[in-house]
Structure formats: structure tokens, C-alpha cells
Amino acid sequence: MNTLQKLNKAIEIIKSKNLKKKGRNKFSNYDYYTPDQVAELVTWACHEVKLFPKFDLIRNELGITGRLSIYDIDTDDSPIIFEMASDIPAIKATNISQQLGGAMTYTKRYLLMNAFDITDNNIDFDTTENTIKEAIRQCTTKAELAGIYNSNPSLHTDKNFMKLMNEKKSEIK
């Protein structure tokens, strides 16, 4: 079995597990998998199929990027790599190390969810549009905007959501 086949098998294993979501987003009114739950699901499935996911947070000229490299333990094949732009959130009453830790935790979580096809919520932008639009309008920092973006991965392909996010991002500067 090659690395892609193993990743596909890990996805099947995760999807067959009926784990109750422990997190609750009261603002947008949905349940989600906590970072611990995502790590548990992925670790269990990777152990089963002999994959090793390695996460790195990288700073480059474009900002912060999360990189997830998935290695096949049985071979020396090149890893499957997933990348995602990120940002260091401005979290009140914390130092830069704690803020960096927050960026790492959530960037890793969303990369793992993407790579292992873990569906977190089923928000429909059309039915929650006014709530999300208002939340976006109230953002005063890019970190707040990134929080809304990261909390709604199912909307990343919604043209209206992305248009509103990009407009607000250019407004904040």
C-alpha cells in the first residue's frame, strides 16, 4: 500500500469512528471537534495504517504558513504535504509565545482536518449569513477576521463568504 492509499485508509478509519463533538461555538451555534479530539482521531488512524504526520509552522516573506507532512513509516517515499496560510492571533493578556502557541494549535488542527477529511461543521452561509456578516463587520483586526475564517472551514468555497472576508481584510490593512 502506498502513502496515498494509506492516507485514504486512515480517512476511512476516522469516518467509521462515531465520536461526539465536544466543542460548542455559541456565537455561530454549532458543535465542533476540539483540537484534542482531532489529534486523537488522527493519531489512532495513523497508528493503524503506519503513517506519521509532522507539523511545522514556518515564517516566510508572505507571513506564517502551516505545513503538514505525512510520512509513510514503512517506506522512504516523499511525504504528502499540505500547507495553509496562518497568522499569530492577538490574544489579550498573553505574551508572544502564548500567541504563537495558539497559532500552532489551530493551524495544526485545521491542516489535520483537511488532510484527513474531518468535517467539523455544516454551516450554510445562506442560512447564517446575517450572523456571520455581522461578525465580520465587527472585526477590527486581521486576527479576529482569521478567527472567523478558521472557525468556518466549510465556507471556504462559498463565493459570498470569501468576498466579504477579502473586502474586510483590505479594509483593516
Secondary structure by P-SEA (a helix, b strand, c coil): ccaaaaaaaaaaaaaaccccccccccccccccccaaaaaaaaaaaaaaabbbbbbbbbbccccbbbbbbbbccccccccbbbbbbbbbcccccccaaaaaaaaaaaaaaaaaaaaacccccccccccaaaaaaaaaaacccaaaaaaaaaacccccccaaaaaaaaaaaaaac
